[in-house]
Amino acid sequence: MVSDVIHTNELHKVDPVFGQLSFDNHEQVVFCNDKDTGLKAIIGIHNTVLGPALGGTRMWQYNNEWEALNDVLRLSRGMTFKSAITGLNLGGGKAVIIGDAKTQKTPALMKKFGEFVHSLSGRYITAEDIGMETADMDLVRDVTPYVTGISESRGGAGNPSPITAYGVFMGMKAAAKYKFGTDVLEDKTIYVQGIGHVGEALVEHLTNEGAHVIIADINEERLQTVSKTYGAEIYRGSDIYSENMDIYAPCALGATVNDASISKLKAKVISGAANNQLADEKRHGAMLREKGIAYAPDFLINAGGIINVYAELEGYGKTEIMRKTENIYNTTLEIFTHSEVNNSTTHNSALNIALDRIETRKKEANK
Ligand SMILES: NC(=O)c1ccc[n+]([C@@H]2O[C@H](COP(=O)([O-])OP(=O)(O)OC[C@H]3O[C@@H](n4cnc5c(N)ncnc54)[C@H](O)[C@@H]3O)[C@@H](O)[C@H]2O)c1
């Protein structure tokens, strides 16, 4: 039947879902709508070969639905590779809720969202992302078991940021070992851009090891607190990328590694927590390689958070969480070797190793 809601002439020329640029053979995309609570959400399940698709829910005021769809497709794909490279038996998924988390998030909306998650019978497991708190996950937990990141009192694994920071620290040490021949960071000059939940915990590891840490943030109060607590120097310049440094640690926003910054960067290593650091994965990955800058892939070294929530599902404790997170050191070294042997960027090497793991599992399942 031809819909009378929208005339076929008015349809966009680009196919809305399967034809999206960010579409990458996602298994399932679920649009969730509830008039009473105002919920408008999209759940993206990219790949479930290694296990249920786990990934957080982001609540954001997107400019339009295309942006929301693009985000959920891109983020869910990223989760597939993050879990695969980390050796977790999880697939990749993510959800977005369209709206302002400060004014439009209500308990009823969160519970309704939980009902949609539940309707997928565990193919998708949710967690926190931007705009979500532990309390929101607790509300989702009231209606479905397919949620992680809940309160510790309800069996949750607690704040993932210190674990994420520890993984980034491990990845940074491995990158230093590759680039400088030693993983000791003492006396290395390290710029940490963004000293929020993860950045601060990273600064603690680095200053404990005797590194020369310089911190940058747009939040003056945080700069003062972190500087006082750990004895880190505050950056007062206007162009961080031009500064002399051994290591650049982006821990704020994505896409800071781009044409403009790479042309100025004097750092020999890039290793930080931010997601999607390379503005263009292929192009900027190649530019870094050409310049001899050792880039520790973000989705590998910031996987401590997902290791932490995976523990909730598997029921293992802090010791195993730390062991798995520490292993980021070995995997990062493996990636550098793989990239050298295969003449590829570290980003591509990490992607290829992740893809191999998925393909192997697929073959085993089809035997
Ligand atoms: N929290 C986790 O466990 C986790 C896991 C994986 C990835 N990440 C990623 O790591 C990054 C940091 O996460 P977080 O939880 O610490 O976030 P956060 O919001 O606590 O901290 C971000 C910090 O960056 C600062 N900032 C924002 N714009 C800036 C700019 N232009 N220049 C300098 N500083 C700026 C903010 O003021 C804030 O202090 C994010 O990109 C996040 O997606 C976090």
The ligand as a Tripos MOL2 file, in Angstrom:
@<TRIPOS>MOLECULE
LIG
   44    48     1     0     0
SMALL
NO_CHARGES

@<TRIPOS>ATOM
      1 N1         33.9130    8.0380   31.0810 N.am      1 LIG1
      2 C1         34.3280    6.9320   30.4940 C.2       1 LIG1
      3 O1         34.4480    5.8580   31.1120 O.2       1 LIG1
      4 C2         34.6990    6.9680   29.0220 C.ar      1 LIG1
      5 C3         34.8580    5.7480   28.3490 C.ar      1 LIG1
      6 C4         35.2560    5.7750   27.0000 C.ar      1 LIG1
      7 C5         35.4440    6.9990   26.3600 C.ar      1 LIG1
      8 N2         35.2650    8.1740   27.0350 N.ar      1 LIG1
      9 C6         35.5000    9.4470   26.3340 C.3       1 LIG1
     10 O2         36.5240   10.1610   27.0060 O.3       1 LIG1
     11 C7         36.2780   11.5740   26.9330 C.3       1 LIG1
     12 C8         36.2250   12.1570   28.3390 C.3       1 LIG1
     13 O3         35.1890   11.5140   29.0650 O.3       1 LIG1
     14 P1         34.7880   12.0160   30.5490 P.3       1 LIG1
     15 O4         33.8580   11.0100   31.0830 O.co2     1 LIG1
     16 O5         36.0200   12.3580   31.2990 O.co2     1 LIG1
     17 O6         33.9930   13.3400   30.1970 O.3       1 LIG1
     18 P2         33.7650   14.6180   31.1240 P.3       1 LIG1
     19 O7         32.5940   15.3230   30.5620 O.co2     1 LIG1
     20 O8         33.7920   14.2600   32.5710 O.co2     1 LIG1
     21 O9         35.1040   15.5030   30.8700 O.3       1 LIG1
     22 C9         35.3630   16.1890   29.7040 C.3       1 LIG1
     23 C10        36.2150   17.4010   30.0760 C.3       1 LIG1
     24 O10        36.6290   18.0420   28.8740 O.3       1 LIG1
     25 C11        36.5230   19.4470   29.0520 C.3       1 LIG1
     26 N3         36.4260   20.0880   27.7470 N.ar      1 LIG1
     27 C12        35.3400   20.2090   26.9330 C.ar      1 LIG1
     28 N4         35.6840   20.8730   25.8100 N.ar      1 LIG1
     29 C13        36.9950   21.1550   25.9200 C.ar      1 LIG1
     30 C14        37.9210   21.8230   25.0730 C.ar      1 LIG1
     31 N5         37.5490   22.3380   23.9080 N.pl3     1 LIG1
     32 N6         39.2030   21.9260   25.4860 N.ar      1 LIG1
     33 C15        39.5970   21.4110   26.6900 C.ar      1 LIG1
     34 N7         38.7500   20.7760   27.5130 N.ar      1 LIG1
     35 C16        37.4810   20.6550   27.1440 C.ar      1 LIG1
     36 C17        35.3000   19.6140   29.9200 C.3       1 LIG1
     37 O11        35.2960   20.8840   30.5600 O.3       1 LIG1
     38 C18        35.4610   18.4490   30.9010 C.3       1 LIG1
     39 O12        36.2310   18.8240   32.0390 O.3       1 LIG1
     40 C19        34.9770   11.7200   26.1420 C.3       1 LIG1
     41 O13        35.2820   11.9200   24.7940 O.3       1 LIG1
     42 C20        34.2970   10.3590   26.3190 C.3       1 LIG1
     43 O14        33.4470   10.0640   25.2370 O.3       1 LIG1
     44 C21        34.8920    8.1780   28.3580 C.ar      1 LIG1
@<TRIPOS>BOND
     1     1     2 1
     2     2     3 2
     3     2     4 1
     4     4     5 ar
     5     4    44 ar
     6     5     6 ar
     7     6     7 ar
     8     7     8 ar
     9     8     9 1
    10     8    44 ar
    11     9    10 1
    12     9    42 1
    13    10    11 1
    14    11    12 1
    15    11    40 1
    16    12    13 1
    17    13    14 1
    18    14    15 2
    19    14    16 1
    20    14    17 1
    21    17    18 1
    22    18    19 2
    23    18    20 1
    24    18    21 1
    25    21    22 1
    26    22    23 1
    27    23    24 1
    28    23    38 1
    29    24    25 1
    30    25    26 1
    31    25    36 1
    32    26    27 ar
    33    26    35 ar
    34    27    28 ar
    35    28    29 ar
    36    29    30 ar
    37    29    35 ar
    38    30    31 1
    39    30    32 ar
    40    32    33 ar
    41    33    34 ar
    42    34    35 ar
    43    36    37 1
    44    36    38 1
    45    38    39 1
    46    40    41 1
    47    40    42 1
    48    42    43 1
@<TRIPOS>SUBSTRUCTURE
     1 LIG1         1 GROUP 0 **** ****
